Amino acid sequence: MSEGIDLPTAVRDRLAPAHERLARLVQALPQIRAVLTDETDAVAIQATLAALLWQALPQVSWCGFYRRVGASTLAVGPYQGTLGCLRIDFARGVCGAAARTRTVQRVPDVHAFEGHIACDARTRSELVLPVVAGGEVRAVLDLDSPFLDAFSGEESTQLEGLVQELFDRPELIW
């Protein structure tokens, strides 16, 4: 499966309707699980998941991980897209809020989110999912989009389940 996953070609220059985005994600999930279920290296999972979600979610302009590297610090990890912020404190931005609160942050308009960090000025909406393993925040999965309200609640729910399934396993090597 070195070519990625089997999905129809999609364009990144427009935001597809929510039902089309969800159908594409649902089609991709079994393929993503087939690739990653037996992998035990967290960094390998992060890198591969970023690449596969980049393919599955054409509305994203940045897709990747910020890894926890201190008591309250995230550092950029494997990702696809434009240059990301190198470090983010838990007290700052959408990624920091997800890490600090251990809750999914679905932000339809980042300009309405107090303290948003503009790593890429073109970002209009964001979805950040905490990666919790063994009761500890290990990373966050960050998805940015140049479109307003680019992530539905159902997309968020599907991705949250995938992240929990892939990363909250005792055999994982961090």
C-alpha positions as CSV (number, residue, x, y, z in Angstrom):
1,M,0.0,0.0,0.0
2,S,2.9,2.4,-0.6
3,E,0.7,4.6,-2.9
4,G,-1.5,5.5,0.1
5,I,-5.2,4.7,0.4
6,D,-7.7,4.1,-2.4
7,L,-9.9,7.2,-2.7
8,P,-11.2,9.3,-5.6
9,T,-9.1,12.3,-6.4
10,A,-10.3,15.4,-4.6
11,V,-9.5,19.1,-5.1
12,R,-8.2,21.3,-2.4
13,D,-9.4,24.6,-3.8
14,R,-13.0,24.3,-2.5
15,L,-14.7,23.1,0.6
16,A,-16.9,20.1,-0.2
17,P,-20.3,19.8,1.6
18,A,-20.1,18.2,5.0
19,H,-21.8,15.0,3.9
20,E,-19.3,14.5,1.1
21,R,-16.4,15.1,3.4
22,L,-17.8,12.6,6.0
23,A,-18.4,10.0,3.3
24,R,-14.8,10.3,2.1
25,L,-13.5,10.0,5.7
26,V,-15.7,7.0,6.4
27,Q,-14.4,5.3,3.2
28,A,-10.8,6.0,4.3
29,L,-11.0,4.8,7.9
30,P,-11.0,1.0,7.3
31,Q,-8.0,1.5,5.0
32,I,-6.2,3.6,7.6
33,R,-6.9,1.1,10.3
34,A,-5.6,-1.7,8.0
35,V,-2.3,0.1,7.6
36,L,-1.7,1.1,11.2
37,T,-3.5,-1.3,13.6
38,D,-0.4,-3.6,14.1
39,E,2.2,-0.8,14.2
40,T,3.6,-0.2,17.7
41,D,5.9,2.8,17.2
42,A,4.1,6.0,18.0
43,V,6.2,8.2,15.7
44,A,5.6,5.8,12.8
45,I,1.9,5.9,13.4
46,Q,2.0,9.7,13.6
47,A,3.9,10.1,10.4
48,T,1.8,7.6,8.5
49,L,-1.5,8.9,9.9
50,A,-0.6,12.5,8.9
51,A,0.1,11.4,5.3
52,L,-3.1,9.3,5.1
53,L,-5.3,12.0,6.6
54,W,-3.7,14.5,4.2
55,Q,-5.0,12.3,1.4
56,A,-8.4,11.7,3.0
57,L,-9.2,15.3,4.0
58,P,-8.7,17.6,1.0
59,Q,-10.0,20.6,3.1
60,V,-6.8,20.6,5.2
61,S,-3.8,22.9,4.6
62,W,-1.9,21.4,7.5
63,C,-2.3,18.0,9.1
64,G,0.0,16.6,11.7
65,F,1.1,16.2,15.3
66,Y,2.6,18.3,18.0
67,R,4.3,16.0,20.5
68,R,4.5,16.7,24.2
69,V,8.2,17.4,25.1
70,G,7.8,18.9,28.6
71,A,5.4,19.5,31.4
72,S,3.5,22.1,29.3
73,T,5.2,22.3,25.9
74,L,4.4,20.8,22.5
75,A,7.0,20.5,19.7
76,V,6.2,20.0,16.1
77,G,6.1,16.4,15.0
78,P,5.3,14.5,11.8
79,Y,3.1,16.5,9.5
80,Q,2.0,17.4,6.0
81,G,1.6,20.9,4.7
82,T,3.2,24.3,5.1
83,L,5.7,25.2,7.9
84,G,4.2,24.7,11.3
85,C,5.0,26.4,14.6
86,L,8.0,24.8,16.2
87,R,6.9,25.0,19.8
88,I,3.5,25.7,21.5
89,D,2.9,26.2,25.2
90,F,-0.2,24.5,26.7
91,A,-1.3,28.1,27.7
92,R,-1.4,29.2,24.0
93,G,-3.6,28.6,21.0
94,V,-6.0,25.9,20.0
95,C,-3.3,23.1,20.3
96,G,-2.4,24.3,23.7
97,A,-6.1,24.3,24.8
98,A,-6.6,20.7,23.5
99,A,-3.5,19.6,25.4
100,R,-4.3,21.5,28.6
101,T,-8.0,20.5,28.8
102,R,-7.7,17.1,27.2
103,T,-10.7,17.9,25.0
104,V,-11.3,18.1,21.3
105,Q,-11.2,21.7,20.0
106,R,-13.3,22.2,17.0
107,V,-13.0,25.9,16.0
108,P,-15.1,27.0,13.0
109,D,-13.4,30.4,12.9
110,V,-10.0,30.7,14.4
111,H,-10.2,34.5,14.4
112,A,-13.0,34.1,17.1
113,F,-10.7,32.0,19.3
114,E,-9.0,34.1,21.8
115,G,-5.3,33.5,21.8
116,H,-5.2,31.7,18.4
117,I,-1.6,31.3,17.1
118,A,-1.3,32.1,13.4
119,C,1.4,29.7,12.3
120,D,-0.2,30.1,8.8
121,A,-2.1,33.3,8.3
122,R,-4.4,31.5,5.7
123,T,-5.9,29.2,8.4
124,R,-9.6,29.9,8.9
125,S,-10.7,26.9,10.9
126,E,-9.1,24.2,13.0
127,L,-9.7,20.8,14.6
128,V,-7.3,19.6,17.3
129,L,-7.6,16.3,19.0
130,P,-5.6,15.4,22.1
131,V,-3.7,12.1,22.0
132,V,-4.0,10.6,25.4
133,A,-2.3,7.3,26.2
134,G,-2.1,5.7,29.6
135,G,-3.9,8.7,31.1
136,E,-1.2,11.2,29.9
137,V,-1.4,13.7,27.0
138,R,1.3,12.6,24.6
139,A,0.5,14.8,21.6
140,V,-2.2,16.5,19.7
141,L,-3.4,15.9,16.2
142,D,-3.8,19.3,14.5
143,L,-5.9,19.9,11.4
144,D,-6.0,23.3,9.8
145,S,-8.1,24.5,6.9
146,P,-8.2,27.7,4.8
147,F,-12.0,27.4,4.8
148,L,-14.4,28.5,7.6
149,D,-16.1,25.7,9.4
150,A,-14.2,23.0,7.6
151,F,-14.8,20.2,10.1
152,S,-18.1,18.9,11.1
153,G,-19.0,17.4,14.5
154,E,-19.3,14.0,12.9
155,E,-15.9,14.3,11.3
156,S,-14.5,15.2,14.7
157,T,-16.2,12.2,16.3
158,Q,-14.9,9.8,13.7
159,L,-11.3,11.1,14.1
160,E,-11.5,11.1,17.9
161,G,-12.4,7.4,17.8
162,L,-9.5,6.7,15.4
163,V,-7.0,8.6,17.5
164,Q,-8.1,6.8,20.7
165,E,-8.0,3.4,19.0
166,L,-4.5,3.9,17.5
167,F,-2.7,5.6,20.4
168,D,-4.2,4.4,23.7
169,R,-2.7,1.0,23.5
170,P,-0.3,-0.4,26.2
171,E,2.1,-1.9,23.6
172,L,2.9,1.4,21.9
173,I,6.5,2.6,22.1
174,W,6.7,6.3,22.8
